[in-house]
Amino acid sequence: MYSERSLVAVKEADIIGHILFSQIFIETYDGVITTIGLAPMAAKPEFQGIGIGTALVKAGLEACRVLGYSHVFVLGHPEFYPKFGFLPSQSTFGMECPYPVQD
């Protein structure tokens, strides 16, 4: 089950994972671009490491694509998100994050 930007993983009647995509705004020299950011994404500890996060990310990215988004931003684990096509925004695209985080 999901709304346009929020998905949950359910086992029996319990929510065991969640992902949220929120509208964000990128300031450029040519104006503001409206896009979407992924955060947070989580699975209950006892269900981690079995593919729930991967399934949520894949389903969420597909939902964003259907909604017309051509890119998604995420602040997250640099070992996890590249397998979905995420690239470092600063070193790859010259984009700066407003938060003090790694590239």
Number of C-alpha atoms within 10 A of each C-alpha: 7 14 9 13 18 18 20 21 19 13 9 7 6 9 12 18 21 21 21 21 24 15 11 15 12 13 11 9 5 6 9 11 11 11 18 21 18 21 15 14 18 18 20 11 9 8 13 13 10 10 11 20 20 16 13 22 21 13 15 22 20 13 19 20 13 11 11 10 14 11 12 17 17 17 16 14 8 14 7 11 15 11 10 11 6 14 16 16 14 12 10 9 9 9 14 13 13 6 7 7 9 10 14
